[in-house]
């Protein structure tokens, strides 16, 4: 699977824990930054990760920050992104099965590195169930399209 990963300064260390783990699972991973622990704004990094997924340059993305909340919000501003903030295996599984989430957001100050690997693993290996959930995904896409129209 092709994965892009991005983090702000708060997520920098966790990103560097996840990179070799993901590559060890056989994924092709592109690191979009940040490349140091110096303070940086997360919106452009998370938007770039989301855009890579929407453009088909990556199958999934992982964005990381202190809480993961802002990173999820920033990624979700990109049309076609369904970013989910996941702090455990269950939310990662549900995000994929029910919501066809394509971007995982993790809070580095909320989740230990070892557990973040488990969460990422669940997110990357869980399939979307489709079926009854597809109508909701279609409704989300319709809202997104409506919001893109000028007022």
Buried (B, 14 or more C-beta within 10 A) or exposed (E): EBBBBBBBBBBBBBBBBBBEBBEEBEBEBBBBBBEEBEEBEBBEBBBBBBBBBBEEEBBBBBBBBBBBEBBBBBBBEBEEBBBBBBBEBEBBBBBBBBBBBBBBBBBBEBBEBEBBBBBBBBBBEBEBEEEEBEEEBEEEEEEBEEEEEEE
